[in-house]
Amino acid sequence: MAVLLKGSEVVNAMKDKLLDSVEELRKQGIVPGLAIVRLGANPDDLSYERGIIKRCEGLGIKCSVHEFDEQITQCDLIREIGNLNNNEEVHGILIFRPLPRHIDENVVKHAISPEKDMDCLNPINVAKVFEGDTSGYAPCTPEAVVEILDHYGISVEGKKVVIIGRSLVVGRPLSMLLLKKNATVTICHTRTRNIEEVCKEAEILIAAAGKAKMVTGSFISEGQTVIDVGINVDENGKLCGDVDFDEAEKKAAYITPVPGGVGTVTTSILAKHVVQAAMKKRAKD
Ligand code: NAD
């Protein structure tokens, strides 16, 4: 049976460092501030938002929620983002995606200040991830995967890592973060042939396809580390990952659960980014 890579352990390990940094800022009269921009009231967004607020406020980060009607015009949204860019109390901004169809994400992504862009929406931050420049903010979820591997001492150096999924939110930036750590990375996607065989070759297999339990036992080889980024709902309405956990854990050496794995750590990475943004601003002021 595989060893469980628990997100809560990683979160606890990050907590003390973050609390120290927040205290250091507080002594100088600075309270790190996160602005959450949400359009409409999608239940999944609301649940994610509650998790963010709980985690951030537990660390002394002030959260403000900027809820707008789903029908807000692009022009008004850009103006609101501009206001947050100029707000001295806001160190980081998170815009929930996907945006409604009438809003062009290509316009919005340029509107958010790169210094306040906590989840790598602005192309400047995206470029930094691809250049291996750590001065920006990587997307929270790929960074959470790296944090989990680091925490459990699972080195990727020289190893065969296979990622299922090539989105700009998870798969592609994750491949760059792992490449920077000298992994040998393969990305699989919907057109990949013999995907099971490719995945079996991996020493570390990361699933980010958004397809419930698609990674069955036949994708897994003995001794693999399996990281499940997927968040899906199964046939019984229960939360599940992209990996068929029961099948995978019989062969894998290490595996992340869903829930309680990558998603749990993602929120702490967001909190870390806000604290970093507050520290960078202090250094500039
Ligand atoms: P996406 O739909 O944008 O991208 C999915 C990718 O997977 C695509 O590149 C596609 O080519 C590939 N794919 C889909 N089906 C496949 C298949 N059958 N075989 C091979 N490749 C396949 O999704 P995303 O935004 O990258 O998210 C992926 C998953 O991660 C989703 O379940 C999402 O809910 C989850 N997610 C989790 C977190 C977290 O914090 N844990 C954050 C973001 C996304």
Residues whose N, C-alpha, C, O or C-beta is under 5 A from the ligand:
A	BS01	NAD	T141 I164 G165 R166 S167 V169 V170 G171 C188 H189 T190 A208 A209 G210 K211 V229 G230 I231 N232 V262 G263 T266
